[in-house]
Amino acid sequence: MPVVGLEWFLVIAAFLFATGVFTILTRKNAVSILMGVELILNAANVNLVAFSRFVKPAATLGPQSVEFPLQGSAAHAVYGQPWIAGNVFAAFVIVLAAAEAAVALGLILGIYRTAGDVDVDEATALKG
């Protein structure tokens, strides 16, 4: 069975990031811009989890900075379990994204109530 390497995860994350930036730059709807921000945060999560799986922490390497582990069962025999810190950071990013989405949707609802539209070019201030 073929093993998926770090490069594939980096390509997927780069595609997600580029799609998110493109969405932010080309859309005028506030909800679409929020979706672009979520894509960028998901790209960061993919990178965090991929690097936590494929790269050993520097504290266990000695004088070397980064070393890519073996694949499959040989990796577990030599290096032990994958490093979990990237997964913990990814969980924090997910919590941050949920809080950001709640605040942003509240602002979008406020803009919609006052302006009747969620076009970010026309929304300059929230007036009560």
C-alpha positions in Angstrom: 0.0 0.0 0.0 1.5 3.4 -1.0 2.3 5.7 1.9 1.3 9.4 1.6 4.2 11.6 2.5 4.5 15.1 3.9 4.6 16.7 0.4 1.0 15.7 -0.4 -0.2 17.3 2.8 1.7 20.5 2.0 0.3 20.6 -1.5 -3.3 20.3 -0.1 -2.6 23.0 2.5 -1.1 25.3 -0.2 -4.2 24.7 -2.4 -6.5 25.5 0.5 -4.5 28.6 1.4 -4.5 29.9 -2.2 -8.2 29.3 -2.5 -8.9 31.2 0.7 -6.8 34.2 -0.4 -8.4 34.2 -3.8 -11.9 34.1 -2.1 -11.0 37.0 0.2 -9.6 39.1 -2.6 -12.4 38.5 -5.1 -15.6 38.4 -3.1 -17.6 41.4 -1.9 -20.1 39.5 0.3 -19.0 39.4 3.9 -20.1 35.7 4.4 -17.9 34.7 1.4 -15.0 36.6 2.9 -15.5 34.8 6.2 -15.5 31.5 4.3 -12.1 32.4 2.8 -10.7 33.1 6.2 -11.9 29.7 7.4 -10.2 28.1 4.4 -6.9 29.8 5.4 -7.3 28.6 9.0 -8.0 25.0 7.7 -4.8 25.2 5.6 -2.9 26.1 8.8 -4.5 23.1 10.6 -3.5 20.7 7.8 0.1 22.0 8.1 0.2 21.7 11.9 -1.1 18.1 11.9 1.1 17.0 9.0 4.3 18.4 10.6 3.4 16.9 13.9 3.2 13.6 12.2 6.2 13.7 10.0 8.7 15.9 11.8 10.3 15.0 15.1 10.7 17.8 17.7 14.2 19.4 17.9 14.6 18.4 21.5 14.9 14.7 20.6 17.3 15.2 17.7 20.4 16.5 19.4 22.5 18.7 17.1 20.3 18.3 14.0 17.4 20.6 13.6 14.7 18.5 11.7 14.7 14.9 10.7 12.0 13.2 8.6 11.0 9.8 10.2 10.7 6.5 8.6 7.3 5.4 7.2 4.8 2.9 8.6 5.6 0.4 11.3 9.3 1.1 11.0 8.6 4.7 12.2 6.9 3.5 15.3 9.7 1.0 16.1 12.4 3.6 15.7 10.8 6.9 16.7 7.9 5.9 18.9 4.5 7.6 18.6 4.1 10.7 16.5 4.6 14.1 18.1 1.2 15.4 19.3 1.9 19.1 19.8 0.7 20.0 16.3 -2.6 18.4 16.9 -3.0 20.4 20.1 -2.3 23.6 18.3 -4.8 22.6 15.6 -7.5 22.1 18.2 -6.8 25.6 19.5 -7.0 27.0 16.0 -10.4 25.3 15.6 -11.6 26.9 18.8 -10.3 30.2 17.6 -12.1 29.8 14.3 -15.4 29.1 16.0 -15.1 32.2 18.1 -14.1 34.3 15.1 -17.0 33.0 13.1 -19.4 33.8 15.9 -18.2 37.4 16.3 -18.0 37.9 12.5 -21.5 36.6 11.9 -22.8 38.9 14.7 -21.1 41.8 12.9 -22.5 40.7 9.6 -26.0 40.6 11.1 -25.6 44.1 12.4 -24.5 45.3 9.0 -27.5 43.6 7.4 -29.9 45.2 9.9 -28.6 48.7 9.2 -27.7 48.6 5.5 -30.0 45.8 4.2 -27.0 44.3 2.4 -23.8 42.5 3.4 -21.6 44.0 0.7 -18.4 45.0 2.4 -17.7 47.9 0.0 -20.8 49.7 1.1 -20.6 48.9 4.8 -18.4 51.6 6.4 -19.8 52.0 9.9 -22.3 50.4 12.2 -24.8 53.0 13.2 -27.5 52.0 15.7 
